[in-house]
């Protein structure tokens, strides 16, 4: 008989502090205390919640974004730094796994980052959104494949994606291959209107079903005063309302509590991890229901490198009668079979197509 594993989750939907530099962090720590008092051991906060999601980038033209963008730089989070230390201490104090979204500053660039803290306070994963969406590309750089990872925590195997990354099926599949049991989803909230919430609800339920995992989704929320602050033009204020669907979904695609619409709140639900196996017994999309010989994923999981240093050539000097070929940083082995020595990955002269080899590093 397998051990029963029940994890109480908290999906947290609260407003950020747009005025005080450390105000949102205070709100995070207070919410952690409140959720822990309700017995939660797994907590998820919204996308780039600290210090706040860059709503201004959705309603201001690029020529007017400079001051707000620079203010976000000033308040963005260094990893590691004071913000990560504070959240780490809260996770350790309550024995809780905490997933928080931050605007990470790395020297001259900002990134949409998701941080997973284990119950002992250790930062188990820092990942960056691989493709910022639409207006966000004016604000953040791109993440890399190293962040598409699942980590072992005190409550189980946890993965995370932000917002429309859930519309990238290969990114989701990379986490499914990692056998995530609990998926942390984060969206900005207070954006686009009810249609955004409706689409989000379909998206997170679909991932729960396809990955056979729990999904804990947190969206942000702006007060009416904050909407007016972000959108001085009254005609644009509807763009910063709605889009709220904080929810906890089981591997069977069922809501474990009524989702939260506009407003603040902490959604609490118990997750019975035995449901993961119950679902996968019927449909394991990275196991008995997969066909890797027909369809598979190419995933470059190396951290991004801004400097490439080619390997030194080990080839002995050749005779002047022969042209010296440049050293290649491609793998020395090309697999046999359809993509091997006799397959389509070879040029007409029989040499391996190095573009394919490089992609497969």
N, C-alpha and C positions, 0 to 999 in steps of 0.2 A: 504494500500500500504506500503510495507516494505521499510525502508530507504536504499538508494543506498550506498554501501560501496566499494569504489575503493581505493586500496592500491598500491602505487608505490613501486616496489621491485628492489633491486640491488644485483646481484650475482657478487662477486668480485674475479677476477683471476689476482693475481700479484705475483711476486717473493718475497720470504723472504729475509732477510739479514742474511747470514751465518756467517758473521764476527763480527759485533758489537753486544754486548749483548742486547742493547735496540733498535737496528736498525729495527727489524721487527715490534715492537710496534709503532715506528714512522711511518712506512709504513701503518699500520692499521689506525692510527688516520688521516693521510693525505687522505687515501681513503674514510674514513667516511665523511670528509669535502667535498670531490669531489662528492660523491654520494648524500649527502644532498643538495648540490648546484643544483643537477639535480632533486630534489624533492622527493628522495627516503625516505620512512619511515620504510622500512624493509630491512635489509642488512645482507648478509651471507658471511662469509670468509671461506677459505678451512680448511680441517682437520688438527688438531694440528699445525696450522699456526704459532703460537707463542711458542717458538722462531723459530721453523722450524720442518717439518716432518723428522723423522730419516731415511733419505734415505740411510745412511751408512749401516744400518742393512740389507739392501737388497743386497748389493754388497760386503760387507766385511765378511770374515769367522769369527765365534765367537771369535777365539783366537786373532784377531786383532781389535775387536770392543771396547776394554776397554777404551782407551783414548777418543774416540768420545762419548761413553756412559757417561763417567764422565763429559765431557764438557756439554752434554745435561742436566745432573743433575744440574750443576752450573747455567744454564740459564733458567731452568724450572720455571713455574709460581706457586707462592703460592696463594691459594684462601681462604680468601681474601688477597690482597696485592697490591703493586704499579700498576701492570698491570690491575687488575680488577678496581681499583680506576680510572685509566686513561680512560678506556673504558666506565665505568659508567658515568663519567663526559661528555664524548663525546655524549653518548646516551641522556643524560639529556639536553645538550646544543642544540641538533638538534631535540629533540622530536622524536627520532627514536628507533625502536627495532633492536638490534644488536645481531647476533649469531656469535660467534668466537670460533674456535677450539684452544686448548692449550695443551701443555705437562704440566700436573699438577704434582707438587712434593708434596707428603704427607709424610714427614719425610724421610724414607729410600726407598720409592717406587715412581715410576713414573706411571702416568695414562694418557690415551687418554681421555681428557675431552672436553665437549661441554658446553659453557656458553651462556645463553639467558638473555640479559639485556632488561628491559622494557624501554619505552620512558621516564620514570621519573628517570632512572638510576638504578632502583632496579635490583639486580640479582635474576631473577625469578626461574632459574633452573641451577644447576650444575649436569651434569650426566657424567658417565664414560662408555666408550665402554665396552660392557659386555664380548666380546671375541676378544682379539687382534688376528690378522690374521697372520698365518705362521711366517715370520721373526719377526713380531712385538712382539711375545710372549717372545723374549729375552729382550725386552725393557720395556714393560708396564705390570702392573698388571691388574686384571679383575674388571669390574664394577659390580654393583648389580641391583636388580630389582627395587629399589627405583627410579632409573633414567629413567625408562621407563614410562614417565609421559608427559602429555600435560598441558601447562600452559596458563592461560588467560592473554593476553597482550593488549596494546592499539590498535593493529591492528587485533586482533582476537585470536583464539586458536592455539597455536604453539607447535609443537613437533619436535624432532630432532633425527637423527641416523647418524652414521659415517660409510662410506665405505661399507664393506661387511656385516655389520649388516642388510643391506637391503636384504640380502639373507637368513635372519632368519625370516620366515613368522610369527612366533609367536611374535617376537619382534615388527614387524610392526603392527600386530593385536592389541597388547597392546596399541599402540598409536591410532589406529583406534577406539578402544573402548572409548578412551578419546575424540573422535569427533574433531580431529585436522582439522583445516581449512587451515592452512599453514604448510607445512613440510619443515624443513631445512635439506638438505642433504649435506654432506661434504665428499670429496675424496681428496687424496694427489696430484693427477696429476703428470705429468712427471715421469711416471712409466709404465713399461711393454710394452708400444707401443699402436698403434691404436686399437688393439683388446680390450684393457681396456676401451677406450672411447666408443667403439661400445656397449660393454656389459653394461656399465654405462647408456648409453642413453636408452636402453631397460628397465633397472631396474627402473629408476626414472619415466619413463612414465607409467610403469605398476603400480607403487605405486600410482601415481596421479589418475589413473583410478579406482583402487581397493578401495582406501581410499576416493575417491571423494574429493580430496583436491588439493591445489596448491603445487607444489614442486619447491623450489628455491635451486638449486644445485651449489656449488662452488668447483672448483678444483684448486690446486696449480700449479705452473709452475717454472721451473728452467731455467736460461739463459745458453747458451753454456759454459760460463766460470764457472758457478756453477756446471754444469754436470761434467766438467773436474776436478773440486775441489773435488766433491764427489766420482768420479770414476777415480783414477789415472791410472788404467788399461784401455787403449782405447778399448779393446775388450768387456768391460762391459758397455760402455757408452750408448749403445742402450737400456739398461734396465732402464735408467733414462730419457727416452724421450717418447713423446706421452702421451696417457692417459688423455687428456684434453677434458672435455665436460661440461663447465659451462653453465647452462641452466635454464630457467624458464618455467614450464609446467603447463597447466591448468587442472582442474578436468576432462576435456574431452580428456586428453592425448595429447594435441596440444602444440607445442612450441609457446610461445608468442613473441619470438624474435629468430633470428638465433643463435644457440649455438656457444660458443667461442671454437676454437681449440687452438693449441699452440700459445703462446704469451700472453701479458698482455692486460687487458681490464676490463671494468665494464659494465655488461649487465643490461639494464634497461627495465622494462616492467610494465604495469598497470594490476593489478589483480582485477577483478570484483567478489567479494565474493558471488554474487547472483548465480554464476555458481556452487557453492557447492550444493545448494538446487536443482538446475536444474538437476544435476547428481544424487543426492540421491533420487530424486523423482522416478527415474527409478530403481536404484540399490543402496540400503543402506546395505552394508555387515555387519554392526553391528546393524541393525534394522530390517526392514520388509523383507530383503533378507537373514537374518540369521536364523539358526536352532539351538539355544542354547541347546535344549533338546537332540540333537544328537551330536553336536560338540561344545565344549567350551574350554576356556583357563584357565589353572592353573597358576597364576601369584603371586609369592611371592614378594610383593612390600615393604618389610621391608629393611631398610639400613643394610648392612653387619655388623655383630657384631663379634669381634675377641675373646670376652670372653662371655661364656654362663654361667649364674648363675641359677641353677635349683631352682624352686619355693620351698619354705619351705612346708613341709607336714603339713596339718591341721588335719590329722587323729589322733584320740585319741589312746593312747597306747593299744595294743591288748594283750590278754591273752597269756602267754608263750606257751599254747597249740596250738596256731595258728602262722604260719609263717608270719612275718611282710613283706609286699610287699613294694618295693621302690616306692617313689613318682614319678609320671610321669609329664613331662612338656607338654604332649599332651593335646589338648582340652578335656573338660569334656563331650562335646556333640558329638554324632555321629548321623548324619542325618538318618531318616527313609527312607525306600525305598530300591532300589537295592544296595546302598552302606551303608545301615543302619544296624540295629540290626540283621536282618535276611538275609543280603546280603553277597556278596562274600568277603567283607572286614573283616569278622570274621574268626578267626582260627577254627580249627576243634573242639576245646573244647568250642566254643561259645564266646570266648573273642575277643574284637575288635583288629584288626591287627594294632598295634601302629605305624608301619611304614607308613601306609596310613594316619593315623591321623596326624602324625607329618608333612607330606608333605602338609597337608591342613591347617596348622596353619595360 
